[in-house]
Structures are given as structure tokens and as C-alpha cells.
Amino acid sequence: MSTTDVIVIRITGDSGDGVQLVGEQLTLSAALTGRDVRTLPDFPAEIRAPAGTVAGVAGFQLAADGSIKDYVIRRSL
């Protein structure tokens, strides 16, 4: 099994899907194992989505020394 120095995970989902909780738990777990962790939460700016966008989608990006996504987790029902 190979090792990697940089891992980027983006978790997205609709409002109420628990995206923030999953992102916070992943961040805490990574930090407790000694990894250098950076996060970038991304919330919709308006209550009503602008034309041409997906309504109610929030994202939480967890980056450990990188900016290219290695994994994307999409939560939808």
C-alpha cells in the first residue's frame, strides 16, 4: 500500500444532511492523529438560491497540504 503526503476531501450535501458534522468529525480525527489540517466551509450566501444554482447545497472541504481533491463525498437522499 502506498502512502501519500497530501489528501483533499470535499464533502457536499443538501441542508440538514449533516455535512458540517461529518466535516468536523473528520477534521478532529485527522488533527488528533497529528496531521496538519485546513478546512474551508462553504455555505450558501442567500436563503433563496440564485438563478442557475442548486438550492440548499452546503460544502465542507478538508485539505491536508493540498488543493486538488482526492475524494468527493456527496450525501443525498
N, C-alpha and C positions, 0 to 999 in steps of 0.2 A: 504494500500500500504506500503510495507516495504522500508526501506532506506538502503543504502549501503555506506560504507566509501571509498571503492576503486572501480574505474571504469577504464577499459583499453579498448580503441577503436583503432582498426587498420583500416586505410583507404588505399586501394590499387587501382591501375588502370593503364592504359596504358599512355604513354607520351602524354600530351596535353588534358587529361581528367579533369583537374582541381583539382587533388588530393592535391597539395600543398595549393591551395586557400581554399579548404574545411577544410583542417587540420589547417591552420592558423586562419580561422574564428571560428572553434570550440574551439581552444586554447584560443583565445581572449575572447570569450563568457564565457568560464569556469573561466578564470582568473578574469574577471570583476565581477563575482558572488562570488568571494572570495575563490575559490578552489585553492589548491596547485597543480600546473600543471607542468608536464615534457613532453617534446616532443623528438622524435627520428626520424628525416627524414632519409630516406634510398633511395639513388639514384643509378642507375646502374653505375658501375665504367667505363665501356667501351662503345664506340659508338656502336660496334657490340657485341651482347651478346655472352658469352662463350658457348661452346657446352653443350647441355643438359639443358639450362635455357630458360625462357620465355623472349623474346626480348622486350625492352622498357617498362618494368614494374617498376613503382616507388611506394614507400610506405611512409606513414606518420603515425607514431604511437603516440597516445596521451595517456599518463599514468597519472593517479591521484592516487598516493600512492600504486601502484601495478604493477605486471609484467605479470599476466595472463590475456589474452584477454577476455573481456566480450562480445564485439561486434566486428564483422569484416564487413566492408563496402567495397564491390567490385564494382567499376564503370567500366562498359564495354558497348560498343555499339553493 
